[in-house]
Amino acid sequence: MLIRFTVENYLSFNAEVALSMVAGKYRLLPHHIIKRSKRNDVNLLKAAVIYGANASGKSNLVKAIEFGKNIIVEGTKTAQKIPVKIFKLDAEKYQEPTKLQYEIKVKEKIYSYGFSLDSSRIHSEWLQILGRGQYTSLFERKTNENNQVDVNISKNLYSTTKEKNFLEFVAQGTRPNQLFLTEAVQRNVSHFKDVYEWFSEKLKIIFPDSSFAGLELFFKQSEVIGIKKSEFLNILKAFDTGISNVLIKQYPINKINLPPEIKEKIEKTLIKENQVAIVKNVHMKEKHTISRSKDGELIALKLFIQHKMKNSKEEVTFDLSEESDGTIRMMDFIPALTDLQINDDVYIIDEIDRSLHPHITTAILDIFLNRNKPHNNQLIVTTHESNLLNFDLLRRDEIWFVNKNEYGESEIFSLEEFKPRYDKDIRKGYLFGRFGAIPSLRKLRRQTSLIPNGKEDQHE
């Protein structure tokens, strides 16, 4: 579970800001809280809903979380530049590293893991574990200007000289542009495996243009992440998509139009059976899942939708590209919703309301928060959908705002800071600008004649 995420000097975040999932003292909707399991633990929130105007920095917060995950899970190559994107509107920050820190709970243990870096090296890195009310260092790493890496490893991580020597060997072999945590796991050091696997397996991020990888392959196998095809279809029908069935058609890879270099890359990448590659034509909304069959042949799977025909028992087959963006997005969301019912994962969804009706967006949050099985899972979303601002649906400490100041710096803050009464119309207060994080029409009006002066003023 995520306890807190902190970022500094990345994209639109200049000064250090933090998104906290620690529950406040708000007493309503107590079932939204994941209760602490021991004395030194904390009560955590199951959800966070983040609001902000366009270009305020909501998506940048998600990108920051994903950037850190990718550096941890994928690592870097020798002499590779680290693709960090600093805050560019402060001259002093050009000389400062980016800082990311994650406080997480893994198998009833609480860790604080973070690092600072620029495009050429990891300046510092640390992993701490909470015990007896305070954090204890497991390792601390520094890289100097001469690219010399020094790792101070806790004595609690080894009991023999052989174990100590191996950890020191791994530390000495860590490149300046590589995280020690990543290097250690890649070299089969077991001490940090749980932390690494939280990032690689438990933290899942969905952007507006993301699609569920291999949905076609799962349908072909008649099961989608633990649910049967029939159950998946029932969910689609419940959301009034009009879909009666889903078909998967299979083609030899030569039957689809692929550039030779893409086909060659797929040939080299897909070695084992059931490994998949997703090939998308964004303009045509067309997608194929490429996999290797049992006999070693590369095959392309494509998903088709069926609708019932009026005045007939027959069903009409449509290409997925003929479906609405909302239907396609729902199909990509259903595996996530199902996964949250089964596993203890953290899902972060950017622009959850993209292409969806407000009632569907509300239903997704309601299903997760109020009808979910008791798992230690979390859902963090960014949105413009003001209908979610309802104290019957969300606690005030689950509502966050991102605002950009006059210097182009993004700031984040919780509704908990305003302490509004539970009987107040929070949606109306947000739309009237009480909490910030909405577009300012007044600024636009000063610079254009397209928007006349009028009643819009009352919303600022």
KOLTORDREN-171414 format. One record per residue (C-alpha): residue number from 1; y, z, x negated. Coordinates in pm, 1 decimal, padded with zeros to 6 digits. Layout:
N
{node NUM {Y Z X}}
...
***
This chain:
460
{node 1 {00000.0 00000.0 00000.0}}
{node 2 {00357.0 -00061.4 -00108.6}}
{node 3 {00571.3 00249.5 -00145.4}}
{node 4 {00885.9 00103.8 -00296.8}}
{node 5 {01001.2 -00218.8 -00462.7}}
{node 6 {01302.6 -00225.1 -00694.9}}
{node 7 {01478.5 -00529.8 -00838.5}}
{node 8 {01780.2 -00581.0 -01063.4}}
{node 9 {01942.3 -00897.0 -01201.1}}
{node 10 {01731.5 -01152.8 -01017.4}}
{node 11 {01868.8 -01440.5 -00806.7}}
{node 12 {02137.8 -01287.1 -00579.5}}
{node 13 {02053.8 -00926.4 -00674.5}}
{node 14 {02287.4 -00797.1 -00943.9}}
{node 15 {02284.6 -00418.0 -00935.5}}
{node 16 {01956.2 -00238.6 -00875.6}}
{node 17 {01841.6 -00233.9 -00511.2}}
{node 18 {01525.7 -00097.2 -00351.9}}
{node 19 {01316.2 -00161.5 -00042.4}}
{node 20 {01140.6 00162.3 00051.1}}
{node 21 {00839.2 00198.2 00279.9}}
{node 22 {00860.8 00577.8 00274.4}}
{node 23 {00888.7 00709.4 00629.5}}
{node 24 {01204.6 00894.5 00727.8}}
{node 25 {01239.1 01194.4 00958.9}}
{node 26 {01252.5 00975.1 01271.1}}
{node 27 {01007.3 01127.5 01519.6}}
{node 28 {00952.3 00846.5 01768.3}}
{node 29 {00658.7 00602.9 01736.5}}
{node 30 {00459.6 00832.3 01504.4}}
{node 31 {00161.8 00593.5 01513.6}}
{node 32 {00367.4 00357.2 01295.1}}
{node 33 {00321.7 00598.8 01006.8}}
{node 34 {00034.4 00599.1 00758.5}}
{node 35 {-00010.3 00971.7 00710.7}}
{node 36 {-00029.7 01112.5 00361.3}}
{node 37 {-00379.6 01210.7 00252.5}}
{node 38 {-00291.6 01492.6 00013.6}}
{node 39 {-00012.7 01729.8 -00080.9}}
{node 40 {00161.5 01513.9 -00344.1}}
{node 41 {00132.9 01203.0 -00128.4}}
{node 42 {00398.5 01047.9 00097.9}}
{node 43 {00403.3 00924.5 00457.2}}
{node 44 {00439.5 00546.7 00457.0}}
{node 45 {00561.3 00297.5 00714.3}}
{node 46 {00332.6 00025.9 00843.8}}
{node 47 {00615.1 -00226.2 00882.5}}
{node 48 {00959.5 -00333.4 00766.1}}
{node 49 {01171.9 -00594.1 00945.2}}
{node 50 {01454.2 -00733.5 00732.6}}
{node 51 {01766.8 -00897.9 00877.5}}
{node 52 {02053.9 -01085.3 00718.6}}
{node 53 {02282.4 -01383.7 00753.5}}
{node 54 {02186.3 -01721.1 00607.1}}
{node 55 {02207.4 -01707.2 00225.2}}
{node 56 {02240.1 -01327.2 00233.8}}
{node 57 {01939.4 -01277.4 00008.6}}
{node 58 {01649.1 -01201.6 00246.7}}
{node 59 {01430.7 -01474.7 00102.9}}
{node 60 {01541.7 -01384.0 -00249.9}}
{node 61 {01393.7 -01037.8 -00199.2}}
{node 62 {01059.1 -01195.9 -00107.6}}
{node 63 {01088.3 -01436.5 -00402.1}}
{node 64 {01149.4 -01143.9 -00636.0}}
{node 65 {00833.3 -00970.5 -00514.1}}
{node 66 {00636.6 -01293.5 -00553.1}}
{node 67 {00780.1 -01366.4 -00898.7}}
{node 68 {00657.8 -01030.3 -01024.2}}
{node 69 {00316.3 -01084.8 -00866.9}}
{node 70 {00279.6 -01426.9 -01030.0}}
{node 71 {00372.4 -01298.2 -01376.0}}
{node 72 {00113.6 -01021.5 -01338.4}}
{node 73 {-00170.8 -01226.3 -01188.7}}
{node 74 {-00128.4 -01563.2 -01358.8}}
{node 75 {00009.0 -01447.6 -01691.9}}
{node 76 {00177.3 -01685.9 -01934.1}}
{node 77 {00075.0 -01939.9 -02194.9}}
{node 78 {00154.5 -01924.5 -02564.8}}
{node 79 {00522.8 -02000.9 -02633.9}}
{node 80 {00582.9 -02057.1 -02261.0}}
{node 81 {00926.1 -01975.6 -02125.9}}
{node 82 {00915.3 -01712.9 -01851.5}}
{node 83 {01062.9 -01874.3 -01534.8}}
{node 84 {01298.1 -01586.8 -01455.8}}
{node 85 {01615.6 -01657.3 -01254.6}}
{node 86 {01892.4 -01412.3 -01333.0}}
{node 87 {02203.8 -01329.9 -01129.6}}
{node 88 {02455.6 -01590.7 -01250.6}}
{node 89 {02782.3 -01457.2 -01110.9}}
{node 90 {02829.3 -01172.5 -01357.8}}
{node 91 {02908.4 -01264.5 -01719.1}}
{node 92 {02766.0 -00937.0 -01849.3}}
{node 93 {02430.2 -00994.8 -01681.4}}
{node 94 {02362.1 -01303.1 -01893.4}}
{node 95 {02279.8 -01064.7 -02176.1}}
{node 96 {02072.2 -00827.7 -01963.1}}
{node 97 {01702.9 -00857.2 -01872.4}}
{node 98 {01569.0 -00872.8 -01518.2}}
{node 99 {01397.5 -00556.3 -01397.8}}
{node 100 {01117.8 -00531.3 -01140.8}}
{node 101 {00933.6 -00216.3 -01038.9}}
{node 102 {00655.4 -00155.8 -00786.5}}
{node 103 {00546.3 00185.0 -00662.5}}
{node 104 {00207.9 00138.4 -00498.7}}
{node 105 {-00082.5 00337.8 -00359.8}}
{node 106 {-00426.3 00215.7 -00465.4}}
{node 107 {-00747.5 00398.1 -00373.0}}
{node 108 {-00558.5 00720.5 -00296.8}}
{node 109 {-00378.5 00708.7 -00633.8}}
{node 110 {-00004.6 00646.3 -00664.6}}
{node 111 {00123.1 00429.2 -00948.3}}
{node 112 {00463.2 00318.7 -01069.3}}
{node 113 {00445.9 -00011.4 -01255.6}}
{node 114 {00740.9 -00210.8 -01380.1}}
{node 115 {00882.0 -00432.4 -01649.0}}
{node 116 {01205.1 -00586.4 -01773.9}}
{node 117 {01212.3 -00937.5 -01912.3}}
{node 118 {01411.9 -01246.0 -01993.2}}
{node 119 {01298.9 -01605.3 -02041.0}}
{node 120 {01155.2 -01542.4 -02387.7}}
{node 121 {01000.2 -01195.9 -02387.3}}
{node 122 {00894.3 -00883.8 -02199.3}}
{node 123 {01154.4 -00628.6 -02315.3}}
{node 124 {00975.5 -00326.4 -02171.5}}
{node 125 {00677.5 -00244.5 -01951.1}}
{node 126 {00540.4 00079.0 -01814.2}}
{node 127 {00259.9 00214.3 -01598.3}}
{node 128 {00266.8 00569.3 -01465.3}}
{node 129 {00042.2 00766.4 -01232.8}}
{node 130 {00149.4 01045.5 -00999.9}}
{node 131 {-00019.7 01379.1 -01048.4}}
{node 132 {00084.0 01733.2 -00965.4}}
{node 133 {00415.9 01620.5 -00826.5}}
{node 134 {00531.4 01410.9 -01121.7}}
{node 135 {00458.2 01077.9 -01287.3}}
{node 136 {00256.1 01073.8 -01610.4}}
{node 137 {00269.9 00774.0 -01843.3}}
{node 138 {-00047.4 00568.4 -01890.2}}
{node 139 {00122.7 00328.2 -02127.2}}
{node 140 {00470.1 00223.4 -02232.4}}
{node 141 {00544.8 -00105.3 -02406.1}}
{node 142 {00847.7 -00227.3 -02598.4}}
{node 143 {00916.7 -00567.9 -02755.7}}
{node 144 {01196.1 -00581.5 -03013.7}}
{node 145 {01425.8 -00871.4 -03102.3}}
{node 146 {01179.6 -00983.0 -03370.7}}
{node 147 {00912.5 -01021.4 -03099.9}}
{node 148 {00709.3 -00728.9 -03230.3}}
{node 149 {00513.0 -00563.7 -02949.4}}
{node 150 {00459.5 -00188.8 -02956.9}}
{node 151 {00246.0 -00016.5 -02691.1}}
{node 152 {00225.8 00361.2 -02664.9}}
{node 153 {-00107.0 00433.0 -02491.7}}
{node 154 {-00185.2 00766.4 -02326.2}}
{node 155 {-00463.9 00968.9 -02483.5}}
{node 156 {-00605.7 01015.5 -02134.2}}
{node 157 {-00722.0 00651.8 -02139.3}}
{node 158 {-00978.5 00695.2 -02417.9}}
{node 159 {-01230.1 00957.6 -02524.7}}
{node 160 {-01375.7 00796.2 -02836.3}}
{node 161 {-01235.1 00635.7 -03149.5}}
{node 162 {-01403.2 00310.0 -03048.1}}
{node 163 {-01218.7 00301.0 -02712.8}}
{node 164 {-00891.2 00387.2 -02885.1}}
{node 165 {-00934.7 00111.5 -03143.2}}
{node 166 {-01014.7 -00145.3 -02875.6}}
{node 167 {-00703.1 -00057.8 -02669.3}}
{node 168 {-00489.8 -00079.2 -02984.2}}
{node 169 {-00649.6 -00414.0 -03068.6}}
{node 170 {-00560.2 -00548.8 -02722.6}}
{node 171 {-00206.1 -00416.1 -02760.8}}
{node 172 {-00166.3 -00585.7 -03098.7}}
{node 173 {-00290.8 -00913.0 -02949.7}}
{node 174 {-00041.8 -00907.7 -02661.2}}
{node 175 {00212.1 -01187.3 -02693.6}}
{node 176 {00585.7 -01112.7 -02650.9}}
{node 177 {00592.8 -01320.5 -02330.8}}
{node 178 {00276.4 -01167.3 -02182.4}}
{node 179 {00245.4 -00842.1 -01987.6}}
{node 180 {00018.5 -00585.5 -02153.9}}
{node 181 {-00137.5 -00507.0 -01814.3}}
{node 182 {-00234.7 -00872.7 -01769.3}}
{node 183 {-00362.0 -00905.3 -02125.9}}
{node 184 {-00569.5 -00588.3 -02093.5}}
{node 185 {-00738.4 -00699.5 -01769.2}}
{node 186 {-00808.3 -01045.1 -01912.0}}
{node 187 {-00982.3 -00872.3 -02204.4}}
{node 188 {-01195.9 -00660.8 -01969.7}}
{node 189 {-01009.0 -00332.1 -02007.6}}
{node 190 {-01117.4 -00149.2 -01692.6}}
{node 191 {-00844.0 00118.9 -01685.0}}
{node 192 {-00587.1 -00103.8 -01513.6}}
{node 193 {-00819.6 -00314.3 -01299.0}}
{node 194 {-00733.9 -00139.1 -00970.7}}
{node 195 {-00360.4 -00195.2 -01020.6}}
{node 196 {-00410.5 -00559.9 -01118.1}}
{node 197 {-00638.1 -00627.7 -00819.9}}
{node 198 {-00381.1 -00478.5 -00581.5}}
{node 199 {-00145.5 -00757.6 -00684.5}}
{node 200 {-00410.7 -01031.0 -00695.9}}
{node 201 {-00602.6 -00941.5 -00377.8}}
{node 202 {-00402.4 -00701.5 -00159.3}}
{node 203 {-00044.5 -00833.2 -00184.8}}
{node 204 {-00018.0 -01154.3 00020.7}}
{node 205 {00304.6 -01350.6 00063.0}}
{node 206 {00373.6 -01623.2 00319.2}}
{node 207 {00681.2 -01846.6 00302.1}}
{node 208 {00802.5 -02080.3 00581.5}}
{node 209 {00631.5 -02379.4 00420.7}}
{node 210 {00310.6 -02191.1 00334.3}}
{node 211 {-00012.9 -02295.1 00497.4}}
{node 212 {-00342.9 -02112.2 00511.4}}
{node 213 {-00553.2 -02248.3 00227.2}}
{node 214 {-00881.2 -02394.9 00336.9}}
{node 215 {-00853.1 -02350.1 00713.8}}
{node 216 {-01047.3 -02675.5 00753.2}}
{node 217 {-01329.8 -02548.3 00533.3}}
{node 218 {-01356.0 -02222.7 00727.8}}
{node 219 {-01367.0 -02409.7 01059.3}}
{node 220 {-01640.9 -02629.8 00917.9}}
{node 221 {-01837.4 -02312.6 00846.6}}
{node 222 {-01760.1 -02189.8 01202.7}}
{node 223 {-01600.1 -01866.7 01081.9}}
{node 224 {-01243.8 -01785.3 00972.8}}
{node 225 {-01199.3 -01471.0 00762.0}}
{node 226 {-01442.0 -01261.8 00957.4}}
{node 227 {-01381.4 -01407.6 01305.2}}
{node 228 {-01571.2 -01681.6 01479.1}}
{node 229 {-01418.9 -02014.8 01566.6}}
{node 230 {-01433.6 -01922.6 01937.3}}
{node 231 {-01225.8 -01609.3 01876.5}}
{node 232 {-00970.8 -01810.3 01679.4}}
{node 233 {-00941.9 -02054.9 01969.4}}
{node 234 {-00900.3 -01768.8 02217.4}}
{node 235 {-00598.0 -01646.2 02020.7}}
{node 236 {-00447.0 -01996.5 02022.5}}
{node 237 {-00499.5 -02020.0 02396.9}}
{node 238 {-00345.1 -01675.7 02451.0}}
{node 239 {-00024.8 -01803.9 02291.9}}
{node 240 {-00011.3 -02096.3 02539.7}}
{node 241 {-00051.7 -02370.3 02281.8}}
{node 242 {-00255.4 -02582.6 02526.2}}
{node 243 {-00526.1 -02629.6 02263.2}}
{node 244 {-00880.8 -02642.1 02397.4}}
{node 245 {-01071.4 -02712.2 02075.4}}
{node 246 {-01042.7 -02780.8 01704.4}}
{node 247 {-01239.2 -03051.9 01526.4}}
{node 248 {-01300.6 -03105.2 01155.4}}
{node 249 {-01366.2 -03456.1 01025.6}}
{node 250 {-01504.1 -03525.8 00681.1}}
{node 251 {-01423.9 -03821.7 00454.2}}
{node 252 {-01511.5 -03927.9 00098.5}}
{node 253 {-01207.9 -03857.0 -00117.8}}
{node 254 {-01165.2 -04230.6 -00179.7}}
{node 255 {-01083.4 -04277.5 00189.4}}
{node 256 {-00752.6 -04091.5 00161.2}}
{node 257 {-00448.6 -04223.6 -00019.1}}
{node 258 {-00409.3 -04015.4 -00334.4}}
{node 259 {-00220.0 -04101.2 -00653.8}}
{node 260 {-00467.6 -04145.9 -00942.5}}
{node 261 {-00319.1 -03856.2 -01140.4}}
{node 262 {-00366.0 -03617.4 -00844.6}}
{node 263 {-00724.6 -03728.4 -00793.0}}
{node 264 {-00796.4 -03686.3 -01165.1}}
{node 265 {-00649.9 -03333.7 -01161.6}}
{node 266 {-00862.8 -03239.4 -00859.1}}
{node 267 {-01174.6 -03379.3 -01030.3}}
{node 268 {-01111.8 -03151.5 -01330.0}}
{node 269 {-01011.2 -02844.8 -01126.8}}
{node 270 {-01277.7 -02828.3 -00856.9}}
{node 271 {-01593.4 -02739.3 -01044.2}}
{node 272 {-01789.6 -02517.8 -00805.2}}
{node 273 {-01897.6 -02570.0 -00447.6}}
{node 274 {-01650.8 -02434.9 -00188.2}}
{node 275 {-01358.0 -02433.3 -00430.9}}
{node 276 {-01070.7 -02601.8 -00249.9}}
{node 277 {-00753.8 -02795.6 -00321.2}}
{node 278 {-00489.8 -02851.3 -00055.6}}
{node 279 {-00320.0 -03191.3 -00045.9}}
{node 280 {-00014.1 -03206.2 00179.2}}
{node 281 {00222.1 -03478.5 00290.5}}
{node 282 {00513.3 -03262.5 00407.6}}
{node 283 {00704.2 -03552.1 00564.2}}
{node 284 {00404.8 -03659.3 00774.5}}
{node 285 {00287.9 -03299.6 00838.2}}
{node 286 {-00049.5 -03421.1 00714.3}}
{node 287 {-00290.0 -03201.8 00520.7}}
{node 288 {-00634.9 -03246.0 00369.2}}
{node 289 {-00858.9 -02980.8 00218.6}}
{node 290 {-01056.1 -03118.6 -00075.6}}
{node 291 {-01381.2 -02948.5 -00174.6}}
{node 292 {-01700.0 -03027.9 -00360.3}}
{node 293 {-02016.3 -03064.4 -00154.3}}
{node 294 {-02359.9 -02932.9 -00247.2}}
{node 295 {-02450.2 -03264.5 -00408.9}}
{node 296 {-02133.8 -03259.1 -00620.6}}
{node 297 {-01934.9 -03516.4 -00421.8}}
{node 298 {-01565.4 -03457.7 -00359.7}}
{node 299 {-01498.0 -03460.1 00013.6}}
{node 300 {-01179.4 -03443.2 00219.2}}
{node 301 {-01166.8 -03235.1 00536.6}}
{node 302 {-00902.1 -03294.0 00800.9}}
{node 303 {-00828.1 -03087.9 01109.4}}
{node 304 {-00778.4 -03242.5 01453.6}}
{node 305 {-00667.9 -03078.5 01779.1}}
{node 306 {-00808.1 -03135.9 02128.0}}
{node 307 {-00630.8 -03091.5 02463.1}}
{node 308 {-00779.0 -03121.4 02809.8}}
{node 309 {-00686.4 -03432.7 03007.4}}
{node 310 {-00533.4 -03390.8 03351.4}}
{node 311 {-00762.4 -03491.4 03640.8}}
{node 312 {-01056.5 -03524.1 03402.9}}
{node 313 {-01314.5 -03313.3 03222.0}}
{node 314 {-01256.4 -03513.7 02905.0}}
{node 315 {-01061.4 -03386.5 02604.8}}
{node 316 {-00808.2 -03593.4 02408.9}}
{node 317 {-00803.0 -03568.6 02029.8}}
{node 318 {-00470.2 -03544.6 01845.3}}
{node 319 {-00384.7 -03556.6 01478.3}}
{node 320 {-00244.9 -03222.5 01362.9}}
{node 321 {00080.7 -03402.2 01275.1}}
{node 322 {00129.1 -03467.5 01647.6}}
{node 323 {00141.0 -03094.8 01722.7}}
{node 324 {00463.1 -02894.4 01726.0}}
{node 325 {00580.9 -02704.0 01419.6}}
{node 326 {00531.1 -02382.7 01618.4}}
{node 327 {00165.4 -02457.2 01691.4}}
{node 328 {00097.5 -02543.4 01327.2}}
{node 329 {00269.2 -02224.2 01214.4}}
{node 330 {00067.9 -02018.0 01463.3}}
{node 331 {-00254.3 -02161.8 01322.6}}
{node 332 {-00148.2 -02048.9 00977.1}}
{node 333 {-00055.2 -01700.5 01105.7}}
{node 334 {-00377.9 -01623.6 01290.3}}
{node 335 {-00585.2 -01570.9 00971.5}}
{node 336 {-00318.7 -01325.4 00850.6}}
{node 337 {-00323.9 -01134.1 01178.2}}
{node 338 {-00701.9 -01121.6 01165.9}}
{node 339 {-00702.9 -01014.0 00803.0}}
{node 340 {-00470.5 -00724.6 00890.5}}
{node 341 {-00720.8 -00612.8 01154.8}}
{node 342 {-01000.5 -00598.2 00897.9}}
{node 343 {-00860.8 -00519.5 00552.0}}
{node 344 {-00609.3 -00282.5 00395.7}}
{node 345 {-00364.4 -00549.7 00279.7}}
{node 346 {00010.8 -00588.5 00247.3}}
{node 347 {00146.5 -00906.4 00406.1}}
{node 348 {00501.4 -01021.5 00341.0}}
{node 349 {00616.6 -01304.9 00568.0}}
{node 350 {00947.3 -01478.2 00505.3}}
{node 351 {01119.5 -01607.9 00821.6}}
{node 352 {00843.2 -01502.0 01056.8}}
{node 353 {01039.2 -01646.4 01349.3}}
{node 354 {01055.4 -02000.0 01202.4}}
{node 355 {00945.2 -02246.3 01473.9}}
{node 356 {00817.3 -01965.3 01698.3}}
{node 357 {00934.3 -01858.9 02043.6}}
{node 358 {01094.1 -01509.2 02043.1}}
{node 359 {00815.8 -01378.0 02268.0}}
{node 360 {00551.2 -01487.3 02017.9}}
{node 361 {00736.6 -01325.6 01727.9}}
{node 362 {00762.6 -01004.5 01928.8}}
{node 363 {00394.7 -01025.4 02023.3}}
{node 364 {00290.6 -01055.5 01658.1}}
{node 365 {00475.6 -00734.3 01569.6}}
{node 366 {00348.4 -00560.1 01882.2}}
{node 367 {-00013.1 -00654.2 01811.7}}
{node 368 {00012.2 -00530.0 01454.7}}
{node 369 {00200.0 -00206.7 01523.8}}
{node 370 {00064.7 -00093.9 01858.2}}
{node 371 {-00276.4 -00254.6 01899.0}}
{node 372 {-00397.1 -00258.7 01543.0}}
{node 373 {-00704.2 -00072.6 01428.9}}
{node 374 {-00624.7 00229.8 01207.7}}
{node 375 {-00610.2 00060.3 00867.6}}
{node 376 {-00382.4 00134.2 00576.2}}
{node 377 {-00217.2 -00206.8 00599.8}}
{node 378 {00147.3 -00309.8 00603.8}}
{node 379 {00351.5 -00600.1 00738.9}}
{node 380 {00694.3 -00680.8 00592.6}}
{node 381 {00891.1 -00968.2 00744.3}}
{node 382 {01232.8 -01129.6 00722.4}}
{node 383 {01384.6 -01268.2 01040.4}}
{node 384 {01691.2 -01364.9 01243.7}}
{node 385 {01517.3 -01274.2 01568.7}}
{node 386 {01742.6 -01009.9 01726.8}}
{node 387 {01498.3 -00943.3 02012.4}}
{node 388 {01291.9 -00735.7 01771.6}}
{node 389 {01579.0 -00485.6 01752.1}}
{node 390 {01427.9 -00260.3 02012.1}}
{node 391 {01349.3 00107.6 01966.5}}
{node 392 {01047.6 00063.9 02193.8}}
{node 393 {00903.3 -00171.5 01930.5}}
{node 394 {01043.3 -00050.4 01597.0}}
{node 395 {01150.9 00273.4 01435.0}}
{node 396 {01499.4 00276.6 01287.6}}
{node 397 {01357.4 00333.3 00934.7}}
{node 398 {01154.6 00011.1 00977.1}}
{node 399 {01473.2 -00196.8 01020.7}}
{node 400 {01652.8 -00323.7 00710.0}}
{node 401 {01959.9 -00537.6 00647.4}}
{node 402 {02056.8 -00761.6 00356.5}}
{node 403 {02425.3 -00830.7 00307.8}}
{node 404 {02610.9 -01035.4 00045.6}}
{node 405 {02945.2 -00898.9 -00077.3}}
{node 406 {03254.7 -01084.7 -00195.5}}
{node 407 {03109.1 -01121.0 -00547.0}}
{node 408 {02794.8 -01294.9 -00422.9}}
{node 409 {02578.8 -00985.0 -00476.9}}
{node 410 {02305.5 -00903.0 -00225.3}}
{node 411 {02275.0 -00543.4 -00109.7}}
{node 412 {02001.9 -00396.4 00108.7}}
{node 413 {02016.9 -00092.2 00333.5}}
{node 414 {01817.2 00065.7 00613.5}}
{node 415 {01927.1 00125.7 00971.3}}
{node 416 {01826.0 00485.4 00901.7}}
{node 417 {02151.4 00519.9 00704.7}}
{node 418 {02350.3 00465.9 01026.7}}
{node 419 {02136.8 00711.5 01228.5}}
{node 420 {02198.8 00541.6 01567.3}}
{node 421 {02078.1 00724.5 01876.8}}
{node 422 {01744.0 00603.8 02009.9}}
{node 423 {01900.7 00522.6 02347.3}}
{node 424 {02162.7 00289.2 02199.0}}
{node 425 {02141.9 -00089.1 02238.6}}
{node 426 {02069.0 -00162.2 01874.1}}
{node 427 {02049.8 -00539.5 01929.2}}
{node 428 {02400.8 -00546.7 02078.6}}
{node 429 {02533.8 -00339.1 01790.3}}
{node 430 {02382.6 -00578.9 01537.4}}
{node 431 {02521.3 -00890.8 01708.3}}
{node 432 {02865.6 -00729.6 01721.3}}
{node 433 {02853.2 -00679.3 01345.0}}
{node 434 {02821.2 -00301.7 01341.5}}
{node 435 {02560.8 -00312.1 01064.2}}
{node 436 {02682.2 -00624.2 00881.8}}
{node 437 {02421.4 -00880.3 00772.3}}
{node 438 {02543.7 -01149.2 01018.7}}
{node 439 {02746.6 -01467.6 00956.3}}
{node 440 {03123.9 -01430.9 00968.9}}
{node 441 {03273.5 -01695.3 01197.6}}
{node 442 {03620.9 -01575.2 01112.1}}
{node 443 {03584.6 -01703.4 00754.1}}
{node 444 {03455.2 -02036.4 00879.5}}
{node 445 {03737.5 -02062.0 01129.6}}
{node 446 {03999.0 -02018.2 00856.9}}
{node 447 {03860.7 -02317.3 00666.9}}
{node 448 {03780.9 -02563.2 00944.3}}
{node 449 {03912.1 -02683.8 01275.2}}
{node 450 {03562.2 -02737.3 01417.6}}
{node 451 {03545.6 -02387.3 01564.1}}
{node 452 {03844.1 -02299.6 01784.6}}
{node 453 {03975.4 -01948.4 01817.5}}
{node 454 {03833.3 -01781.0 02122.3}}
{node 455 {03577.4 -01537.1 02248.1}}
{node 456 {03369.7 -01557.4 01928.9}}
{node 457 {03607.3 -01302.6 01777.4}}
{node 458 {03451.9 -01025.1 01981.1}}
{node 459 {03123.4 -01064.4 01792.3}}
{node 460 {03274.3 -00978.4 01454.7}}
***
